[in-house]
Amino acid sequence: MIGFWLVAACLTALVLLPLLRALLRPAPPPEGAAGFARGVYAAQVAEIERDHKRGILSDDQARAARAEVGRRLLSAADEAERASAGGVAKPAQRMALVVTLLLPVAALAIYLPLGHPNMPAVPFAGRPAEKPVPQQVLDAVAKLEAALKDNQDDAGGWGLLAQTYTAMGRTGDAVNAWRQVLRLSPEDASAKSTLAEALTMSADGVVGAEAVELFTAALAGDAMDARARYYLGMARLQAGDIRGALDRWTALVGDSPADAPWLPTVRERIHDAATSVGLDPIAITPSPKPAVNPPSQTPQPGGGDRAPALSPEQMQAMAGMDEADQKATINAMVDGLQAKLKDNPGDVDGWLRLARAREVQGDAEAARAALRGAVKADPKHLRAWLDLSRLTAPDDAATAGGAEFLDAMAHVLDLAPDNPQALYYLGQQAANEGKKDRARELWGRLLKQLPADAPQRPELQRRLDRL
């Protein structure tokens, strides 16, 4: 503690000494200043005499000029005499001196109530989170860690622990846990891909050499691993190879089903990369394959990804816990994701994951709130608007729905002009408001999309006829 104040005092002195030296430097003696003024005025008088002799100045002009020089000389002599009698520093120097001496006093007055010189240094990664993790969650994690110490060959348990660490923001611990999963399943392409993604997250999104090696190995085991293909495209982009990134991403779109949850993100990457090099993203992006789960015949707002968050092995690992610990672990993962989104509100994919998790938990309002965060982060994210429309859809298909639902449908139609759900519900809204031309336009476009044998064609045609 004493050492800190000693160092602070020395640094303050080093800063102030040059300034004080300049401020306290004595001014030139008054007599010297008066002598310099007399020399200047004597030279002016000599110049006047030369101009008078050459005829440049008349007698009256020369006399007047000599009188003016003499007046200035007397004034300078009087000023020098007054300065000599005063013998003090100028007021400006006194003020500067006072301010300079007050600076360290003011700094000390501010530091004492706010500073903590005795606080130990803590690495940024090791600082505690702003929102503490609930104790029951920590207890559940501790139990799982203890169980894995006794059974280090439980791949499902390591996977569950890794996901929990990720949700809590402990990316370094998550990487170590995924390494254990890969140790137990060295040929598992999914484990390689997941570990590589964790390494990328721990490096703030930079796809490093080890991650590239793992993603490449994952593709060797599963050529359709969408995660590996996406991140290998990111690696090319980060290396400056934009065309290489576009080749990987466009191929991924062409091999993906139309309802794949990663397609919106990949298309956004393609759009940004293509426009940066002057390419038309629409022209270079292929159409995806047919959807794995085709939509129902009745127009319904977007589907959403309902895939479980845990693998079967992780579900089995959780089965060894009691109900309270299971709930605490799952809540830790979800709450941890929500806490991370507060620090990174622009993470659209994170908001979508949070919405799915809240929906699985049965909290529809929290799921809607998460989706509002997603569309706020990216107003052009089609999947986010589709999911929001699904969670705000009316119970009766004959009604147009509430304001939030219709707003979501309007954004969907703007992003996907042929979306059948948006055409149907916005047409219904227009019909209810008496905007017949708009309703005919929207429902007419929908009617053209429906197969000839679609069961909803007759009803839609009857509504058009009533208009």
C-alpha positions in Angstrom: 0.0 0.0 0.0 2.8 2.4 0.9 4.6 1.5 -2.2 1.6 2.5 -4.3 1.4 5.9 -2.8 5.1 6.4 -3.2 5.0 5.5 -6.9 2.0 7.8 -7.3 3.8 10.7 -5.6 6.9 10.2 -7.8 4.9 10.1 -11.0 3.0 13.3 -10.0 6.2 15.1 -9.3 7.7 14.0 -12.6 4.7 15.4 -14.4 4.5 18.7 -12.4 8.2 19.6 -12.2 8.6 20.6 -15.9 5.4 22.6 -15.8 6.4 24.4 -12.5 9.9 25.1 -13.9 8.4 26.9 -16.9 5.9 28.8 -14.8 8.4 29.9 -12.2 11.1 30.9 -14.6 11.8 34.7 -13.8 10.8 37.2 -16.4 13.5 39.3 -18.2 14.7 42.2 -15.9 12.8 45.5 -16.6 16.0 47.4 -17.3 16.9 45.0 -20.0 13.5 45.4 -21.6 13.8 49.2 -21.4 17.2 49.1 -23.0 15.9 46.9 -25.9 13.0 49.4 -26.4 15.5 52.4 -26.5 17.6 50.6 -29.2 14.5 50.0 -31.3 13.3 53.6 -31.1 16.8 55.0 -31.8 16.9 52.9 -35.0 13.5 54.4 -35.9 14.8 57.9 -35.3 17.8 57.2 -37.5 15.5 55.9 -40.3 13.4 59.1 -40.0 16.5 61.3 -40.4 17.6 59.3 -43.5 14.2 59.7 -45.1 14.2 63.4 -44.3 17.6 63.9 -46.0 16.4 62.0 -49.1 13.4 64.2 -49.3 10.9 61.4 -48.6 9.6 63.2 -45.5 9.0 67.0 -45.3 10.2 69.0 -42.3 6.8 68.8 -40.7 6.4 65.1 -41.3 9.9 64.4 -39.9 9.2 66.5 -36.8 5.9 64.7 -36.2 7.5 61.3 -36.6 10.3 62.1 -34.2 7.7 63.4 -31.6 5.7 60.1 -31.9 8.9 58.0 -31.4 9.8 60.1 -28.4 6.3 59.6 -26.9 6.6 55.8 -27.3 10.1 55.8 -25.7 8.8 57.7 -22.6 5.9 55.3 -22.3 8.1 52.3 -22.4 10.4 53.8 -19.7 7.4 54.4 -17.4 6.2 50.9 -17.8 9.6 49.4 -17.0 9.8 51.6 -13.9 6.4 50.4 -12.7 7.4 46.7 -13.3 10.6 47.2 -11.4 8.8 48.7 -8.4 6.2 45.8 -8.3 8.8 43.0 -8.3 6.0 40.2 -8.4 4.9 37.6 -10.9 2.2 38.5 -13.4 -1.4 37.7 -12.4 -1.6 35.0 -15.2 1.5 33.3 -13.8 0.1 33.3 -10.3 -3.2 31.8 -11.5 -1.4 29.1 -13.5 0.8 28.3 -10.5 -2.3 27.9 -8.3 -4.1 25.7 -10.8 -1.0 23.5 -11.3 -0.6 22.9 -7.5 -4.3 22.2 -7.2 -4.3 19.4 -9.9 -2.9 16.7 -7.7 -5.0 17.7 -4.8 -8.2 17.5 -6.9 -7.1 14.1 -8.4 -6.5 12.8 -4.9 -9.9 14.0 -3.7 -11.6 12.2 -6.6 -9.6 9.0 -6.2 -9.9 8.4 -2.5 -13.7 7.7 -2.5 -13.6 5.7 -5.8 -10.2 4.1 -6.1 -9.1 0.8 -4.7 -5.3 0.6 -4.8 -5.2 -2.6 -2.7 -7.6 -4.6 -5.1 -5.7 -7.5 -6.7 -5.6 -7.7 -10.5 -8.0 -10.2 -12.1 -7.8 -11.4 -15.7 -10.8 -10.3 -17.7 -11.8 -13.9 -18.5 -11.8 -14.7 -14.8 -13.9 -11.9 -13.6 -17.3 -12.8 -12.1 -20.4 -12.4 -14.3 -22.6 -9.4 -13.6 -25.5 -11.7 -12.8 -24.5 -14.5 -10.3 -25.4 -18.0 -11.2 -28.1 -19.4 -8.9 -26.8 -21.6 -6.1 -28.9 -24.6 -7.1 -27.4 -24.4 -10.6 -23.9 -24.4 -9.2 -24.8 -27.3 -7.0 -26.1 -29.3 -10.0 -23.0 -28.6 -12.0 -20.8 -29.6 -9.0 -22.7 -32.9 -8.7 -22.2 -33.6 -12.4 -18.5 -32.7 -12.2 -18.1 -35.0 -9.2 -19.9 -37.8 -11.0 -17.6 -37.4 -13.9 -14.5 -37.6 -11.7 -15.7 -41.0 -10.6 -16.7 -42.0 -14.2 -14.6 -40.2 -16.7 -15.8 -42.4 -19.5 -19.4 -41.1 -19.5 -19.5 -39.4 -22.9 -23.1 -38.2 -22.4 -22.3 -36.7 -19.1 -19.3 -34.8 -20.6 -21.5 -33.5 -23.4 -24.2 -32.3 -20.9 -21.5 -30.6 -18.8 -20.0 -29.0 -21.9 -23.4 -27.6 -22.9 -24.0 -26.2 -19.4 -20.6 -24.6 -19.4 -21.4 -23.0 -22.7 -24.7 -21.6 -21.4 -22.9 -20.2 -18.4 -20.3 -18.5 -20.6 -17.4 -20.7 -19.5 -16.2 -21.3 -23.0 -12.8 -22.5 -21.9 -14.3 -25.2 -19.6 -16.7 -26.1 -22.4 -13.8 -26.7 -24.8 -12.2 -29.0 -22.2 -15.4 -30.9 -21.7 -15.9 -31.4 -25.5 -12.3 -32.7 -25.7 -13.3 -35.4 -23.3 -16.3 -36.2 -25.5 -14.0 -36.6 -28.5 -11.6 -38.6 -26.4 -14.3 -41.1 -25.8 -15.7 -41.0 -29.3 -12.7 -40.3 -31.5 -14.5 -41.3 -34.7 -17.6 -39.2 -34.0 -17.8 -36.6 -36.7 -20.4 -34.6 -34.7 -18.1 -34.5 -31.6 -15.3 -33.1 -33.8 -17.6 -30.5 -35.3 -19.0 -29.5 -31.9 -15.5 -29.2 -30.3 -14.4 -27.1 -33.3 -17.4 -24.8 -32.8 -16.6 -24.4 -29.1 -13.0 -23.5 -30.0 -14.3 -20.9 -32.4 -16.6 -19.4 -29.8 -13.8 -19.2 -27.3 -11.8 -17.3 -29.9 -14.5 -14.7 -30.3 -15.6 -16.2 -33.7 -12.2 -16.6 -35.2 -11.9 -20.1 -36.9 -8.4 -21.1 -35.9 -6.1 -23.7 -37.3 -7.2 -26.4 -34.8 -10.9 -25.7 -35.5 -10.3 -25.9 -39.3 -8.6 -29.2 -38.8 -11.4 -30.6 -36.7 -14.1 -29.3 -39.1 -12.3 -30.8 -42.0 -12.1 -34.2 -40.2 -15.8 -33.9 -39.4 -16.6 -33.5 -43.1 -14.5 -36.6 -43.8 -16.8 -38.5 -41.6 -20.0 -36.8 -42.6 -19.9 -34.9 -45.9 -23.2 -33.2 -45.1 -22.2 -31.7 -41.7 -23.8 -28.3 -42.2 -22.0 -26.8 -39.2 -18.6 -27.8 -40.5 -19.3 -26.5 -44.0 -20.6 -23.2 -42.6 -17.6 -22.6 -40.4 -15.1 -23.7 -43.1 -16.7 -21.0 -45.2 -16.1 -18.5 -42.4 -12.5 -19.6 -42.2 -12.1 -18.8 -45.9 -13.7 -15.4 -45.4 -11.5 -14.5 -42.5 -8.5 -15.5 -44.6 -9.6 -13.0 -47.3 -10.8 -15.7 -49.8 -14.3 -14.4 -50.4 -14.9 -16.5 -53.4 -13.8 -19.6 -51.5 -16.3 -18.7 -48.8 -19.1 -18.2 -51.3 -18.4 -21.5 -53.0 -18.8 -23.4 -49.7 -21.9 -21.5 -48.6 -23.7 -21.7 -52.0 -23.0 -25.4 -52.1 -24.4 -25.8 -48.6 -27.6 -24.0 -49.6 -28.0 -26.3 -52.6 -27.6 -29.4 -50.4 -29.9 -28.2 -47.6 -33.6 -28.8 -47.3 -35.8 -25.7 -47.7 -36.8 -25.9 -44.1 -33.3 -26.2 -42.7 -32.9 -23.8 -39.7 -29.5 -22.6 -40.8 -30.5 -21.4 -44.3 -31.4 -17.8 -43.3 -28.0 -17.4 -41.6 -26.1 -18.8 -44.6 -28.1 -16.7 -47.1 -27.2 -13.6 -45.1 -23.5 -14.5 -45.2 -23.8 -15.0 -49.0 -25.5 -11.7 -49.4 -22.9 -9.8 -47.5 -19.9 -11.5 -49.1 -21.3 -11.3 -52.6 -22.2 -7.6 -52.5 -18.7 -6.9 -51.1 -17.2 -8.1 -54.3 -19.8 -6.8 -56.7 -21.7 -10.1 -57.3 -25.5 -10.5 -57.4 -26.3 -12.8 -54.4 -29.6 -13.9 -55.9 -27.9 -15.0 -59.1 -25.2 -17.1 -57.4 -27.4 -18.7 -54.7 -29.0 -22.0 -55.7 -32.4 -23.2 -54.6 -32.5 -25.6 -51.7 -33.9 -29.1 -51.8 -37.5 -29.8 -51.0 -38.4 -29.4 -47.3 -38.1 -32.5 -45.1 -41.3 -31.6 -43.3 -43.7 -30.1 -45.9 -46.2 -27.6 -44.6 -49.8 -28.6 -43.9 -52.5 -28.0 -46.4 -54.2 -25.4 -44.2 -52.2 -22.1 -44.3 -50.3 -21.8 -41.0 -47.6 -19.3 -40.0 -44.0 -20.5 -40.1 -42.9 -23.8 -38.6 -39.8 -23.2 -36.4 -37.1 -25.7 -35.4 -38.3 -27.9 -32.6 -35.2 -30.2 -32.5 -34.3 -31.2 -28.9 -31.5 -29.3 -27.3 -29.8 -32.4 -25.9 -28.6 -35.6 -27.6 -29.8 -39.0 -26.5 -26.6 -39.6 -24.6 -27.0 -36.3 -22.7 -30.6 -37.1 -22.0 -29.4 -40.4 -20.5 -26.8 -38.5 -18.4 -29.5 -36.3 -17.0 -31.6 -39.3 -16.2 -29.2 -40.1 -13.4 -30.1 -36.8 -11.7 -33.1 -36.2 -9.6 -35.9 -33.9 -11.0 -34.7 -30.8 -9.2 -31.1 -31.2 -10.5 -32.4 -31.8 -14.0 -34.5 -28.7 -13.9 -31.7 -26.7 -12.4 -29.2 -27.8 -15.1 -31.6 -27.0 -17.9 -32.5 -23.7 -16.4 -28.8 -22.9 -16.1 -28.3 -23.5 -19.8 -31.3 -21.4 -20.8 -30.7 -18.6 -18.3 -27.0 -18.5 -19.2 -27.9 -18.1 -22.9 -30.3 -15.2 -21.9 -27.6 -13.6 -19.9 -25.1 -13.8 -22.8 -27.7 -12.2 -25.1 -27.9 -9.1 -22.8 -24.2 -8.5 -23.6 -24.6 -9.4 -27.2 -28.1 -8.4 -28.3 -27.2 -8.7 -32.0 -26.9 -12.5 -31.9 -30.0 -13.5 -33.9 -29.3 -17.2 -33.7 -28.9 -16.9 -30.0 -32.3 -15.3 -29.7 -33.8 -18.0 -31.8 -32.3 -20.7 -29.6 -33.6 -19.0 -26.5 -37.1 -18.7 -28.0 -37.1 -22.4 -28.8 -35.9 -23.3 -25.3 -38.5 -21.0 -23.6 -41.2 -22.6 -25.8 -40.1 -26.1 -24.7 -40.3 -24.9 -21.1 -43.9 -23.9 -21.8 -43.3 -20.2 -21.4 -44.9 -18.8 -24.5 -44.6 -15.2 -23.5 -40.8 -15.5 -22.8 -40.5 -17.2 -26.2 -42.3 -14.3 -27.9 -40.0 -11.8 -26.0 -36.9 -13.7 -27.3 -38.3 -13.6 -30.8 -38.9 -9.8 -30.5 -35.2 -9.6 -29.6 -34.3 -11.6 -32.7 -36.3 -9.3 -35.1 -34.9 -6.2 -33.4 -31.4 -7.6 -33.9 -32.0 -8.2 -37.5 -35.3 -6.9 -39.0 -34.6 -8.9 -42.2 -34.3 -12.3 -40.6 -37.1 -14.3 -42.2 -37.1 -17.2 -39.8 -37.4 -14.9 -36.8 -40.5 -13.3 -38.3 -42.0 -16.6 -39.2 -41.5 -17.9 -35.6 -42.9 -14.8 -34.1 -46.0 -15.0 -36.4 -46.5 -18.7 -35.3 -46.5 -17.7 -31.6 -48.9 -14.8 -32.2 -51.2 -16.5 -34.7 -55.0 -16.3 -34.1 -56.7 -19.5 -33.0 -59.3 -19.1 -35.7 -58.0 -19.2 -39.3 -61.0 -17.1 -40.4 -59.8 -14.1 -38.4 -56.9 -11.9 -39.5 -55.2 -11.9 -36.1 -53.8 -9.3 -33.7 -51.6 -6.3 -34.5 -48.3 -8.1 -33.6 -49.2 -11.1 -35.7 -50.2 -8.9 -38.7 -47.0 -6.9 -38.4 -45.0 -10.1 -38.4 -46.9 -11.3 -41.5 -46.3 -8.0 -43.2 -42.5 -8.4 -42.7 -42.7 -12.0 -43.9 -44.4 -10.9 -47.1 -41.8 -8.1 -47.6 -39.0 -10.7 -47.3 -40.8 -13.6 -49.0 -43.4 -12.2 -51.4 -44.8 -15.6 -52.2 -45.2 -16.8 -48.7 -48.6 -18.5 -48.6 -49.3 -17.8 -44.9 -48.6 -14.1 -45.4 -50.7 -13.9 -48.5 -53.6 -15.6 -46.8 -53.7 -13.7 -43.5 -52.9 -10.3 -45.0 -55.6 -10.9 -47.6 -58.0 -11.7 -44.8 -57.0 -8.5 -43.1 -57.6 -6.5 -46.3 -61.0 -8.1 -46.7 -62.1 -7.3 -43.2 -61.1 -3.7 -43.7 -63.0 -3.4 -46.9 -59.9 -3.1 -49.1 -61.2 -5.5 -51.8 -58.6 -4.7 -54.4 -55.8 -5.5 -52.0 -57.6 -8.7 -50.8 -58.1 -9.9 -54.4 -54.5 -9.3 -55.3 -53.1 -11.2 -52.3 -55.6 -14.1 -52.5 -55.2 -14.3 -56.3 -51.5 -14.7 -55.9 -52.1 -17.4 -53.3 -54.6 -19.2 -55.5 -52.0 -19.4 -58.3 -49.6 -21.3 -55.9 -52.1 -23.9 -54.8 -52.1 -27.2 -56.6 -55.2 -27.9 -58.7 -56.4 -30.6 -56.2 -55.6 -28.6 -53.1 -58.6 -28.9 -50.7 -58.5 -25.2 -49.8 -58.9 -24.0 -53.4 -62.7 -24.0 -53.4 -63.0 -22.1 -50.2 -60.4 -19.5 -51.3 -62.2 -19.1 -54.6 -65.6 -18.6 -52.8 -64.0 -15.8 -50.8 -62.6 -14.2 -53.9 -66.1 -14.4 -55.5 -67.7 -12.8 -52.5 -65.3 -9.8 -52.9 
